[in-house]
Amino acid sequence: MSASDSSSQDVVSVRCPRCGHAFDCGARAKDITCWCRAMPALPVARLDAGSGCLCPECLASEIASARRSGAPGAPDG
């Protein structure tokens, strides 16, 4: 297989900094196409730039927590 045969949507397996589970992160691939893009954005105050990406379960939990707390910029839903 040549380099031109590889998919531009390859994902990279990473570990969630919160729970330690391995998951596929499309944002770390060549093109920024990831499952997390379909989820509501977190308020800036909830982001920790140095910690890395959360797994789907932890990200969903953080989004739900932001909604419950009524954090400014929390996604509606």
All heavy atoms as TSV, in Angstrom:
chain	resi	resn	atom	element	x	y	z
A	1	MET	N	N	0.853	-1.182	0.000
A	1	MET	CA	C	0.000	0.000	0.000
A	1	MET	C	C	0.892	1.235	0.000
A	1	MET	O	O	1.788	1.351	0.807
A	1	MET	CB	C	-0.896	-0.018	1.238
A	1	MET	CG	C	-1.730	1.234	1.358
A	1	MET	SD	S	-2.625	1.397	2.913
A	1	MET	CE	C	-3.934	0.233	2.695
A	2	SER	N	N	0.646	2.145	-0.869
A	2	SER	CA	C	1.424	3.383	-0.924
A	2	SER	C	C	0.817	4.419	0.016
A	2	SER	O	O	-0.300	4.277	0.479
A	2	SER	CB	C	1.451	3.924	-2.348
A	2	SER	OG	O	0.185	4.424	-2.695
A	3	ALA	N	N	1.566	5.476	0.266
A	3	ALA	CA	C	1.079	6.535	1.153
A	3	ALA	C	C	-0.196	7.162	0.614
A	3	ALA	O	O	-1.060	7.586	1.375
A	3	ALA	CB	C	2.156	7.596	1.343
A	4	SER	N	N	-0.332	7.196	-0.703
A	4	SER	CA	C	-1.525	7.801	-1.278
A	4	SER	C	C	-2.750	6.916	-1.097
A	4	SER	O	O	-3.873	7.369	-1.258
A	4	SER	CB	C	-1.314	8.102	-2.755
A	4	SER	OG	O	-1.088	6.895	-3.455
A	5	ASP	N	N	-2.541	5.631	-0.730
A	5	ASP	CA	C	-3.668	4.721	-0.517
A	5	ASP	C	C	-4.274	4.852	0.873
A	5	ASP	O	O	-5.371	4.382	1.116
A	5	ASP	CB	C	-3.229	3.265	-0.712
A	5	ASP	CG	C	-2.873	2.963	-2.153
A	5	ASP	OD1	O	-3.377	3.670	-3.046
A	5	ASP	OD2	O	-2.083	2.035	-2.365
A	6	SER	N	N	-3.562	5.462	1.811
A	6	SER	CA	C	-4.081	5.536	3.174
A	6	SER	C	C	-5.227	6.537	3.237
A	6	SER	O	O	-5.258	7.529	2.531
A	6	SER	CB	C	-2.977	5.915	4.157
A	6	SER	OG	O	-2.512	7.199	3.883
A	7	SER	N	N	-6.155	6.267	4.129
A	7	SER	CA	C	-7.337	7.119	4.281
A	7	SER	C	C	-6.973	8.410	4.986
A	7	SER	O	O	-6.193	8.419	5.929
A	7	SER	CB	C	-8.399	6.372	5.098
A	7	SER	OG	O	-9.442	7.238	5.457
A	8	SER	N	N	-7.555	9.516	4.555
A	8	SER	CA	C	-7.328	10.795	5.223
A	8	SER	C	C	-8.125	10.879	6.511
A	8	SER	O	O	-7.988	11.818	7.263
A	8	SER	CB	C	-7.694	11.946	4.294
A	8	SER	OG	O	-9.070	11.912	4.001
A	9	GLN	N	N	-8.947	9.872	6.773
A	9	GLN	CA	C	-9.748	9.871	7.991
A	9	GLN	C	C	-9.258	8.833	8.981
A	9	GLN	O	O	-9.992	8.380	9.837
A	9	GLN	CB	C	-11.218	9.650	7.652
A	9	GLN	CG	C	-11.810	10.794	6.875
A	9	GLN	CD	C	-13.289	10.644	6.659
A	9	GLN	OE1	O	-13.910	9.728	7.144
A	9	GLN	NE2	N	-13.872	11.551	5.930
A	10	ASP	N	N	-7.976	8.429	8.880
A	10	ASP	CA	C	-7.405	7.497	9.843
A	10	ASP	C	C	-7.533	8.096	11.236
A	10	ASP	O	O	-7.404	9.290	11.421
A	10	ASP	CB	C	-5.939	7.234	9.546
A	10	ASP	CG	C	-5.749	6.418	8.279
A	10	ASP	OD1	O	-6.685	5.751	7.845
A	10	ASP	OD2	O	-4.629	6.481	7.750
A	11	VAL	N	N	-7.755	7.248	12.212
A	11	VAL	CA	C	-7.858	7.710	13.587
A	11	VAL	C	C	-6.666	7.199	14.372
A	11	VAL	O	O	-5.973	6.274	13.965
A	11	VAL	CB	C	-9.179	7.254	14.245
A	11	VAL	CG1	C	-10.365	7.936	13.608
A	11	VAL	CG2	C	-9.324	5.754	14.192
A	12	VAL	N	N	-6.418	7.817	15.500
A	12	VAL	CA	C	-5.305	7.461	16.358
A	12	VAL	C	C	-5.884	6.993	17.687
A	12	VAL	O	O	-6.759	7.639	18.251
A	12	VAL	CB	C	-4.390	8.690	16.574
A	12	VAL	CG1	C	-3.270	8.363	17.532
A	12	VAL	CG2	C	-3.845	9.186	15.246
A	13	SER	N	N	-5.397	5.864	18.183
A	13	SER	CA	C	-5.850	5.363	19.470
A	13	SER	C	C	-5.105	6.097	20.577
A	13	SER	O	O	-3.879	6.199	20.554
A	13	SER	CB	C	-5.607	3.858	19.559
A	13	SER	OG	O	-6.145	3.359	20.750
A	14	VAL	N	N	-5.861	6.653	21.524
A	14	VAL	CA	C	-5.294	7.393	22.654
A	14	VAL	C	C	-5.985	6.934	23.936
A	14	VAL	O	O	-6.972	6.204	23.896
A	14	VAL	CB	C	-5.457	8.921	22.474
A	14	VAL	CG1	C	-4.671	9.434	21.293
A	14	VAL	CG2	C	-6.907	9.305	22.347
A	15	ARG	N	N	-5.492	7.386	25.070
A	15	ARG	CA	C	-6.100	7.066	26.366
A	15	ARG	C	C	-6.740	8.317	26.947
A	15	ARG	O	O	-6.166	9.405	26.907
A	15	ARG	CB	C	-5.065	6.536	27.343
A	15	ARG	CG	C	-4.553	5.188	26.951
A	15	ARG	CD	C	-4.328	4.301	28.156
A	15	ARG	NE	N	-4.030	2.965	27.712
A	15	ARG	CZ	C	-4.910	1.975	27.659
A	15	ARG	NH1	N	-6.150	2.174	28.024
A	15	ARG	NH2	N	-4.558	0.783	27.242
A	16	CYS	N	N	-7.924	8.149	27.503
A	16	CYS	CA	C	-8.639	9.251	28.140
A	16	CYS	C	C	-7.895	9.655	29.411
A	16	CYS	O	O	-7.580	8.790	30.237
A	16	CYS	CB	C	-10.064	8.803	28.470
A	16	CYS	SG	S	-11.038	10.061	29.327
A	17	PRO	N	N	-7.611	10.945	29.593
A	17	PRO	CA	C	-6.903	11.385	30.801
A	17	PRO	C	C	-7.751	11.259	32.067
A	17	PRO	O	O	-7.216	11.236	33.168
A	17	PRO	CB	C	-6.559	12.842	30.509
A	17	PRO	CG	C	-7.577	13.275	29.511
A	17	PRO	CD	C	-7.892	12.052	28.690
A	18	ARG	N	N	-9.057	11.134	31.913
A	18	ARG	CA	C	-9.929	11.037	33.069
A	18	ARG	C	C	-10.112	9.600	33.542
A	18	ARG	O	O	-9.914	9.295	34.713
A	18	ARG	CB	C	-11.295	11.648	32.773
A	18	ARG	CG	C	-12.225	11.562	33.980
A	18	ARG	CD	C	-13.575	12.131	33.706
A	18	ARG	NE	N	-13.462	13.589	33.676
A	18	ARG	CZ	C	-14.449	14.378	33.329
A	18	ARG	NH1	N	-15.599	13.884	32.965
A	18	ARG	NH2	N	-14.293	15.678	33.325
A	19	CYS	N	N	-10.477	8.697	32.625
A	19	CYS	CA	C	-10.792	7.316	33.031
A	19	CYS	C	C	-9.745	6.293	32.613
A	19	CYS	O	O	-9.743	5.173	33.097
A	19	CYS	CB	C	-12.157	6.897	32.490
A	19	CYS	SG	S	-12.190	6.663	30.697
A	20	GLY	N	N	-8.855	6.666	31.686
A	20	GLY	CA	C	-7.799	5.768	31.251
A	20	GLY	C	C	-8.171	4.794	30.149
A	20	GLY	O	O	-7.334	4.032	29.691
A	21	HIS	N	N	-9.427	4.822	29.693
A	21	HIS	CA	C	-9.835	3.923	28.616
A	21	HIS	C	C	-9.248	4.373	27.280
A	21	HIS	O	O	-9.130	5.562	27.018
A	21	HIS	CB	C	-11.362	3.864	28.501
A	21	HIS	CG	C	-11.997	3.114	29.606
A	21	HIS	ND1	N	-12.865	3.689	30.485
A	21	HIS	CD2	C	-11.881	1.807	29.975
A	21	HIS	CE1	C	-13.265	2.782	31.366
A	21	HIS	NE2	N	-12.673	1.640	31.078
A	22	ALA	N	N	-8.901	3.404	26.441
A	22	ALA	CA	C	-8.416	3.702	25.094
A	22	ALA	C	C	-9.603	4.002	24.193
A	22	ALA	O	O	-10.671	3.402	24.336
A	22	ALA	CB	C	-7.629	2.519	24.546
A	23	PHE	N	N	-9.421	4.953	23.278
A	23	PHE	CA	C	-10.471	5.280	22.316
A	23	PHE	C	C	-9.823	5.850	21.070
A	23	PHE	O	O	-8.649	6.209	21.077
A	23	PHE	CB	C	-11.497	6.267	22.913
A	23	PHE	CG	C	-10.941	7.638	23.178
A	23	PHE	CD1	C	-11.157	8.681	22.290
A	23	PHE	CD2	C	-10.211	7.894	24.328
A	23	PHE	CE1	C	-10.644	9.950	22.537
A	23	PHE	CE2	C	-9.694	9.157	24.585
A	23	PHE	CZ	C	-9.918	10.181	23.681
A	24	ASP	N	N	-10.584	5.911	19.990
A	24	ASP	CA	C	-10.091	6.442	18.725
A	24	ASP	C	C	-10.336	7.937	18.665
A	24	ASP	O	O	-11.451	8.402	18.885
A	24	ASP	CB	C	-10.786	5.762	17.539
A	24	ASP	CG	C	-10.373	4.310	17.405
A	24	ASP	OD1	O	-9.242	3.968	17.816
A	24	ASP	OD2	O	-11.169	3.520	16.887
A	25	CYS	N	N	-9.278	8.685	18.370
A	25	CYS	CA	C	-9.348	10.142	18.303
A	25	CYS	C	C	-9.048	10.599	16.885
A	25	CYS	O	O	-7.904	10.552	16.446
A	25	CYS	CB	C	-8.353	10.755	19.287
A	25	CYS	SG	S	-8.353	12.558	19.274
A	26	GLY	N	N	-10.065	11.020	16.167
A	26	GLY	CA	C	-9.884	11.505	14.807
A	26	GLY	C	C	-9.230	12.864	14.747
A	26	GLY	O	O	-8.621	13.222	13.745
A	27	ALA	N	N	-9.316	13.655	15.813
A	27	ALA	CA	C	-8.727	14.986	15.818
A	27	ALA	C	C	-7.201	14.924	15.767
A	27	ALA	O	O	-6.561	15.873	15.358
A	27	ALA	CB	C	-9.175	15.762	17.055
A	28	ARG	N	N	-6.633	13.822	16.164
A	28	ARG	CA	C	-5.168	13.681	16.140
A	28	ARG	C	C	-4.681	13.093	14.826
A	28	ARG	O	O	-3.499	12.886	14.646
A	28	ARG	CB	C	-4.707	12.833	17.317
A	28	ARG	CG	C	-4.982	13.534	18.621
A	28	ARG	CD	C	-4.558	12.700	19.790
A	28	ARG	NE	N	-5.030	13.294	21.006
A	28	ARG	CZ	C	-4.240	13.792	21.946
A	28	ARG	NH1	N	-2.946	13.760	21.790
A	28	ARG	NH2	N	-4.747	14.314	23.029
A	29	ALA	N	N	-5.607	12.814	13.925
A	29	ALA	CA	C	-5.249	12.303	12.604
A	29	ALA	C	C	-4.846	13.478	11.706
A	29	ALA	O	O	-4.928	14.641	12.109
A	29	ALA	CB	C	-6.420	11.542	11.999
A	30	LYS	N	N	-4.470	13.194	10.491
A	30	LYS	CA	C	-4.032	14.240	9.563
A	30	LYS	C	C	-5.120	15.283	9.332
A	30	LYS	O	O	-4.885	16.470	9.393
A	30	LYS	CB	C	-3.642	13.623	8.224
A	30	LYS	CG	C	-2.414	12.770	8.302
A	30	LYS	CD	C	-2.143	12.128	6.971
A	30	LYS	CE	C	-1.075	11.056	7.094
A	30	LYS	NZ	N	-0.934	10.290	5.878
A	31	ASP	N	N	-6.329	14.837	9.050
A	31	ASP	CA	C	-7.460	15.743	8.841
A	31	ASP	C	C	-8.285	15.761	10.119
A	31	ASP	O	O	-8.482	14.737	10.743
A	31	ASP	CB	C	-8.346	15.268	7.687
A	31	ASP	CG	C	-7.639	15.346	6.351
A	31	ASP	OD1	O	-6.769	16.218	6.195
A	31	ASP	OD2	O	-7.954	14.536	5.478
A	32	ILE	N	N	-8.754	16.926	10.492
A	32	ILE	CA	C	-9.526	17.016	11.730
A	32	ILE	C	C	-10.963	16.585	11.458
A	32	ILE	O	O	-11.811	17.397	11.117
A	32	ILE	CB	C	-9.452	18.419	12.340
A	32	ILE	CG1	C	-8.000	18.772	12.649
A	32	ILE	CG2	C	-10.292	18.513	13.589
A	32	ILE	CD1	C	-7.787	20.150	13.192
A	33	THR	N	N	-11.190	15.293	11.549
A	33	THR	CA	C	-12.526	14.715	11.423
A	33	THR	C	C	-12.671	13.737	12.578
A	33	THR	O	O	-11.988	12.722	12.620
A	33	THR	CB	C	-12.701	13.977	10.083
A	33	THR	OG1	O	-11.644	13.031	9.941
A	33	THR	CG2	C	-12.676	14.948	8.915
A	34	CYS	N	N	-13.488	14.055	13.527
A	34	CYS	CA	C	-13.606	13.225	14.724
A	34	CYS	C	C	-15.051	13.158	15.194
A	34	CYS	O	O	-15.838	14.075	14.960
A	34	CYS	CB	C	-12.716	13.797	15.828
A	34	CYS	SG	S	-12.549	12.695	17.260
A	35	TRP	N	N	-15.362	12.094	15.889
A	35	TRP	CA	C	-16.697	11.892	16.446
A	35	TRP	C	C	-17.077	13.049	17.369
A	35	TRP	O	O	-18.241	13.415	17.477
A	35	TRP	CB	C	-16.767	10.564	17.211
A	35	TRP	CG	C	-15.706	10.459	18.280
A	35	TRP	CD1	C	-14.480	9.877	18.161
A	35	TRP	CD2	C	-15.771	10.997	19.604
A	35	TRP	NE1	N	-13.762	10.012	19.327
A	35	TRP	CE2	C	-14.541	10.697	20.231
A	35	TRP	CE3	C	-16.728	11.690	20.319
A	35	TRP	CZ2	C	-14.258	11.077	21.538
A	35	TRP	CZ3	C	-16.436	12.063	21.622
A	35	TRP	CH2	C	-15.223	11.743	22.215
A	36	CYS	N	N	-16.106	13.661	18.039
A	36	CYS	CA	C	-16.418	14.719	19.011
A	36	CYS	C	C	-16.980	15.979	18.347
A	36	CYS	O	O	-17.662	16.766	18.997
A	36	CYS	CB	C	-15.197	15.057	19.856
A	36	CYS	SG	S	-13.839	15.837	18.959
A	37	ARG	N	N	-16.715	16.156	17.060
A	37	ARG	CA	C	-17.245	17.322	16.340
A	37	ARG	C	C	-18.768	17.309	16.288
A	37	ARG	O	O	-19.389	18.353	16.113
A	37	ARG	CB	C	-16.693	17.363	14.913
A	37	ARG	CG	C	-15.212	17.588	14.848
A	37	ARG	CD	C	-14.981	19.032	14.687
A	37	ARG	NE	N	-13.553	19.298	14.612
A	37	ARG	CZ	C	-13.097	20.507	14.510
A	37	ARG	NH1	N	-13.913	21.517	14.440
A	37	ARG	NH2	N	-11.801	20.713	14.493
A	38	ALA	N	N	-19.383	16.136	16.417
A	38	ALA	CA	C	-20.841	16.023	16.373
A	38	ALA	C	C	-21.478	16.298	17.736
A	38	ALA	O	O	-22.692	16.416	17.833
A	38	ALA	CB	C	-21.248	14.625	15.898
A	39	MET	N	N	-20.649	16.425	18.778
A	39	MET	CA	C	-21.164	16.659	20.129
A	39	MET	C	C	-21.181	18.162	20.416
A	39	MET	O	O	-20.416	18.922	19.808
A	39	MET	CB	C	-20.303	15.924	21.153
A	39	MET	CG	C	-20.346	14.411	20.944
A	39	MET	SD	S	-19.415	13.510	22.172
A	39	MET	CE	C	-20.602	13.506	23.506
A	40	PRO	N	N	-22.027	18.591	21.349
A	40	PRO	CA	C	-22.038	20.010	21.724
A	40	PRO	C	C	-20.685	20.426	22.294
A	40	PRO	O	O	-19.990	19.626	22.924
A	40	PRO	CB	C	-23.119	20.096	22.808
A	40	PRO	CG	C	-23.947	18.876	22.630
A	40	PRO	CD	C	-23.043	17.821	22.078
A	41	ALA	N	N	-20.322	21.658	22.074
A	41	ALA	CA	C	-19.052	22.184	22.596
A	41	ALA	C	C	-19.152	22.423	24.098
A	41	ALA	O	O	-20.220	22.743	24.623
A	41	ALA	CB	C	-18.706	23.479	21.882
A	42	LEU	N	N	-18.031	22.263	24.772
A	42	LEU	CA	C	-17.968	22.573	26.200
A	42	LEU	C	C	-17.689	24.059	26.396
A	42	LEU	O	O	-17.006	24.673	25.564
A	42	LEU	CB	C	-16.835	21.786	26.861
A	42	LEU	CG	C	-17.099	20.323	27.133
A	42	LEU	CD1	C	-15.809	19.650	27.612
A	42	LEU	CD2	C	-18.184	20.145	28.158
A	43	PRO	N	N	-18.165	24.640	27.501
A	43	PRO	CA	C	-17.783	26.018	27.810
A	43	PRO	C	C	-16.265	26.091	28.005
A	43	PRO	O	O	-15.649	25.138	28.486
A	43	PRO	CB	C	-18.509	26.313	29.121
A	43	PRO	CG	C	-19.589	25.289	29.223
A	43	PRO	CD	C	-19.101	24.090	28.479
A	44	VAL	N	N	-15.681	27.207	27.661
A	44	VAL	CA	C	-14.229	27.380	27.758
A	44	VAL	C	C	-13.733	27.076	29.171
A	44	VAL	O	O	-12.672	26.469	29.350
A	44	VAL	CB	C	-13.827	28.816	27.331
A	44	VAL	CG1	C	-12.361	29.083	27.598
A	44	VAL	CG2	C	-14.153	29.030	25.865
A	45	ALA	N	N	-14.496	27.453	30.183
A	45	ALA	CA	C	-14.078	27.224	31.561
A	45	ALA	C	C	-13.940	25.739	31.896
A	45	ALA	O	O	-13.243	25.373	32.835
A	45	ALA	CB	C	-15.082	27.865	32.520
A	46	ARG	N	N	-14.580	24.873	31.134
A	46	ARG	CA	C	-14.517	23.424	31.376
A	46	ARG	C	C	-13.377	22.745	30.625
A	46	ARG	O	O	-13.131	21.572	30.818
A	46	ARG	CB	C	-15.826	22.768	30.946
A	46	ARG	CG	C	-17.018	23.204	31.733
A	46	ARG	CD	C	-17.226	22.259	32.852
A	46	ARG	NE	N	-18.425	22.618	33.569
A	46	ARG	CZ	C	-19.007	21.856	34.446
A	46	ARG	NH1	N	-18.526	20.672	34.696
A	46	ARG	NH2	N	-20.063	22.260	35.076
A	47	LEU	N	N	-12.696	23.477	29.755
A	47	LEU	CA	C	-11.624	22.887	28.959
A	47	LEU	C	C	-10.298	22.938	29.708
A	47	LEU	O	O	-10.005	23.904	30.397
A	47	LEU	CB	C	-11.485	23.632	27.628
A	47	LEU	CG	C	-12.714	23.624	26.724
A	47	LEU	CD1	C	-12.460	24.493	25.502
A	47	LEU	CD2	C	-13.083	22.219	26.317
A	48	ASP	N	N	-9.508	21.888	29.558
A	48	ASP	CA	C	-8.165	21.836	30.120
A	48	ASP	C	C	-7.230	21.477	28.983
A	48	ASP	O	O	-7.047	20.296	28.663
A	48	ASP	CB	C	-8.101	20.802	31.243
A	48	ASP	CG	C	-6.736	20.740	31.911
A	48	ASP	OD1	O	-5.836	21.526	31.531
A	48	ASP	OD2	O	-6.559	19.908	32.814
A	49	ALA	N	N	-6.663	22.487	28.355
A	49	ALA	CA	C	-5.868	22.292	27.144
A	49	ALA	C	C	-4.715	21.325	27.328
A	49	ALA	O	O	-4.327	20.642	26.402
A	49	ALA	CB	C	-5.346	23.637	26.645
A	50	GLY	N	N	-4.174	21.214	28.502
A	50	GLY	CA	C	-3.031	20.346	28.727
A	50	GLY	C	C	-3.375	18.897	28.982
A	50	GLY	O	O	-2.492	18.054	29.006
A	51	SER	N	N	-4.661	18.587	29.144
A	51	SER	CA	C	-5.019	17.222	29.541
A	51	SER	C	C	-5.270	16.282	28.374
A	51	SER	O	O	-5.226	15.079	28.543
A	51	SER	CB	C	-6.251	17.235	30.445
A	51	SER	OG	O	-7.398	17.584	29.710
A	52	GLY	N	N	-5.541	16.782	27.205
A	52	GLY	CA	C	-5.830	15.919	26.062
A	52	GLY	C	C	-7.313	15.665	25.898
A	52	GLY	O	O	-8.142	16.190	26.639
A	53	CYS	N	N	-7.637	14.844	24.919
A	53	CYS	CA	C	-9.034	14.562	24.575
A	53	CYS	C	C	-9.671	13.575	25.550
A	53	CYS	O	O	-9.011	12.644	26.008
A	53	CYS	CB	C	-9.113	13.984	23.166
A	53	CYS	SG	S	-8.556	15.122	21.893
A	54	LEU	N	N	-10.948	13.795	25.821
A	54	LEU	CA	C	-11.723	12.864	26.636
A	54	LEU	C	C	-12.351	11.803	25.739
A	54	LEU	O	O	-12.651	12.063	24.573
A	54	LEU	CB	C	-12.831	13.601	27.392
A	54	LEU	CG	C	-12.384	14.653	28.398
A	54	LEU	CD1	C	-13.604	15.380	28.962
A	54	LEU	CD2	C	-11.573	14.033	29.514
A	55	CYS	N	N	-12.594	10.620	26.304
A	55	CYS	CA	C	-13.287	9.558	25.573
A	55	CYS	C	C	-14.763	9.954	25.406
A	55	CYS	O	O	-15.231	10.897	26.056
A	55	CYS	CB	C	-13.163	8.232	26.323
A	55	CYS	SG	S	-14.079	8.159	27.877
A	56	PRO	N	N	-15.502	9.270	24.552
A	56	PRO	CA	C	-16.909	9.626	24.332
A	56	PRO	C	C	-17.730	9.655	25.619
A	56	PRO	O	O	-18.531	10.570	25.834
A	56	PRO	CB	C	-17.411	8.539	23.379
A	56	PRO	CG	C	-16.194	8.093	22.640
A	56	PRO	CD	C	-15.071	8.191	23.635
A	57	GLU	N	N	-17.508	8.694	26.504
A	57	GLU	CA	C	-18.293	8.627	27.738
A	57	GLU	C	C	-17.961	9.791	28.672
A	57	GLU	O	O	-18.849	10.419	29.244
A	57	GLU	CB	C	-18.067	7.291	28.449
A	57	GLU	CG	C	-18.617	6.107	27.693
A	57	GLU	CD	C	-17.704	5.611	26.565
A	57	GLU	OE1	O	-16.515	6.034	26.481
A	57	GLU	OE2	O	-18.184	4.814	25.744
A	58	CYS	N	N	-16.682	10.077	28.860
A	58	CYS	CA	C	-16.288	11.176	29.746
A	58	CYS	C	C	-16.677	12.535	29.165
A	58	CYS	O	O	-17.078	13.435	29.911
A	58	CYS	CB	C	-14.790	11.123	30.038
A	58	CYS	SG	S	-14.326	9.754	31.135
A	59	LEU	N	N	-16.579	12.692	27.853
A	59	LEU	CA	C	-17.000	13.947	27.233
A	59	LEU	C	C	-18.497	14.146	27.407
A	59	LEU	O	O	-18.947	15.235	27.768
A	59	LEU	CB	C	-16.618	13.987	25.758
A	59	LEU	CG	C	-16.985	15.278	25.017
A	59	LEU	CD1	C	-16.384	16.508	25.691
A	59	LEU	CD2	C	-16.542	15.200	23.565
A	60	ALA	N	N	-19.281	13.101	27.197
A	60	ALA	CA	C	-20.738	13.198	27.393
A	60	ALA	C	C	-21.062	13.542	28.841
A	60	ALA	O	O	-21.948	14.367	29.112
A	60	ALA	CB	C	-21.410	11.895	26.989
A	61	SER	N	N	-20.334	12.957	29.774
A	61	SER	CA	C	-20.542	13.247	31.196
A	61	SER	C	C	-20.211	14.699	31.513
A	61	SER	O	O	-20.933	15.370	32.256
A	61	SER	CB	C	-19.666	12.312	32.032
A	61	SER	OG	O	-19.760	12.628	33.393
A	62	GLU	N	N	-19.137	15.206	30.946
A	62	GLU	CA	C	-18.738	16.600	31.180
A	62	GLU	C	C	-19.750	17.569	30.575
A	62	GLU	O	O	-20.081	18.600	31.171
A	62	GLU	CB	C	-17.345	16.840	30.602
A	62	GLU	CG	C	-16.748	18.159	30.979
A	62	GLU	CD	C	-16.462	18.312	32.467
A	62	GLU	OE1	O	-16.269	17.305	33.170
A	62	GLU	OE2	O	-16.434	19.471	32.928
A	63	ILE	N	N	-20.282	17.240	29.406
A	63	ILE	CA	C	-21.310	18.071	28.777
A	63	ILE	C	C	-22.568	18.091	29.643
A	63	ILE	O	O	-23.151	19.149	29.892
A	63	ILE	CB	C	-21.618	17.581	27.351
A	63	ILE	CG1	C	-20.424	17.854	26.429
A	63	ILE	CG2	C	-22.892	18.235	26.801
A	63	ILE	CD1	C	-20.497	17.159	25.083
A	64	ALA	N	N	-22.978	16.923	30.133
A	64	ALA	CA	C	-24.164	16.833	31.000
A	64	ALA	C	C	-23.950	17.617	32.286
A	64	ALA	O	O	-24.856	18.314	32.760
A	64	ALA	CB	C	-24.481	15.374	31.308
A	65	SER	N	N	-22.765	17.539	32.857
A	65	SER	CA	C	-22.454	18.271	34.077
A	65	SER	C	C	-22.510	19.775	33.850
A	65	SER	O	O	-23.030	20.522	34.684
A	65	SER	CB	C	-21.063	17.861	34.575
A	65	SER	OG	O	-20.709	18.570	35.723
A	66	ALA	N	N	-22.014	20.228	32.703
A	66	ALA	CA	C	-22.067	21.657	32.366
A	66	ALA	C	C	-23.508	22.115	32.226
A	66	ALA	O	O	-23.873	23.213	32.664
A	66	ALA	CB	C	-21.280	21.930	31.082
A	67	ARG	N	N	-24.341	21.281	31.632
A	67	ARG	CA	C	-25.761	21.625	31.477
A	67	ARG	C	C	-26.441	21.725	32.838
A	67	ARG	O	O	-27.214	22.644	33.095
A	67	ARG	CB	C	-26.474	20.576	30.628
A	67	ARG	CG	C	-26.142	20.665	29.171
A	67	ARG	CD	C	-26.857	19.598	28.401
A	67	ARG	NE	N	-26.601	19.744	26.970
A	67	ARG	CZ	C	-26.818	18.807	26.087
A	67	ARG	NH1	N	-27.287	17.636	26.451
A	67	ARG	NH2	N	-26.566	19.023	24.817
A	68	ARG	N	N	-26.170	20.751	33.715
A	68	ARG	CA	C	-26.794	20.743	35.048
A	68	ARG	C	C	-26.381	21.949	35.874
A	68	ARG	O	O	-27.186	22.496	36.621
A	68	ARG	CB	C	-26.440	19.460	35.808
A	68	ARG	CG	C	-27.193	18.247	35.355
A	68	ARG	CD	C	-27.009	17.080	36.319
A	68	ARG	NE	N	-25.604	16.718	36.513
A	68	ARG	CZ	C	-24.923	15.880	35.735
A	68	ARG	NH1	N	-25.495	15.314	34.707
A	68	ARG	NH2	N	-23.657	15.609	36.000
A	69	SER	N	N	-25.118	22.350	35.756
A	69	SER	CA	C	-24.633	23.460	36.562
A	69	SER	C	C	-25.029	24.810	36.004
A	69	SER	O	O	-24.850	25.824	36.650
A	69	SER	CB	C	-23.110	23.386	36.687
A	69	SER	OG	O	-22.494	23.700	35.458
A	70	GLY	N	N	-25.561	24.802	34.761
A	70	GLY	CA	C	-25.959	26.046	34.136
A	70	GLY	C	C	-24.776	26.940	33.812
A	70	GLY	O	O	-24.876	28.162	33.810
A	71	ALA	N	N	-23.636	26.324	33.550
A	71	ALA	CA	C	-22.424	27.081	33.239
A	71	ALA	C	C	-22.653	27.979	32.028
A	71	ALA	O	O	-23.276	27.578	31.064
A	71	ALA	CB	C	-21.265	26.113	32.958
A	72	PRO	N	N	-22.143	29.228	32.092
A	72	PRO	CA	C	-22.243	30.109	30.928
A	72	PRO	C	C	-21.612	29.446	29.712
A	72	PRO	O	O	-20.526	28.894	29.811
A	72	PRO	CB	C	-21.458	31.349	31.338
A	72	PRO	CG	C	-21.407	31.307	32.828
A	72	PRO	CD	C	-21.435	29.842	33.190
A	73	GLY	N	N	-22.302	29.471	28.606
A	73	GLY	CA	C	-21.795	28.854	27.395
A	73	GLY	C	C	-22.070	27.366	27.313
A	73	GLY	O	O	-21.655	26.709	26.378
A	74	ALA	N	N	-22.776	26.820	28.314
A	74	ALA	CA	C	-23.107	25.385	28.289
A	74	ALA	C	C	-24.062	25.103	27.151
A	74	ALA	O	O	-24.941	25.909	26.851
A	74	ALA	CB	C	-23.729	24.948	29.612
A	75	PRO	N	N	-23.905	23.952	26.502
A	75	PRO	CA	C	-24.798	23.612	25.390
A	75	PRO	C	C	-26.228	23.440	25.874
A	75	PRO	O	O	-26.456	22.958	26.978
A	75	PRO	CB	C	-24.223	22.304	24.855
A	75	PRO	CG	C	-23.364	21.772	25.931
A	75	PRO	CD	C	-22.924	22.938	26.767
A	76	ASP	N	N	-27.162	23.873	25.057
A	76	ASP	CA	C	-28.584	23.686	25.396
A	76	ASP	C	C	-28.984	22.255	25.101
A	76	ASP	O	O	-28.412	21.605	24.261
A	76	ASP	CB	C	-29.457	24.625	24.569
A	76	ASP	CG	C	-29.219	26.072	24.924
A	76	ASP	OD1	O	-28.879	26.347	26.093
A	76	ASP	OD2	O	-29.364	26.937	24.044
A	77	GLY	N	N	-30.000	21.792	25.778
A	77	GLY	CA	C	-30.460	20.461	25.419
A	77	GLY	C	C	-31.167	19.857	26.506
A	77	GLY	O	O	-31.464	18.917	26.931
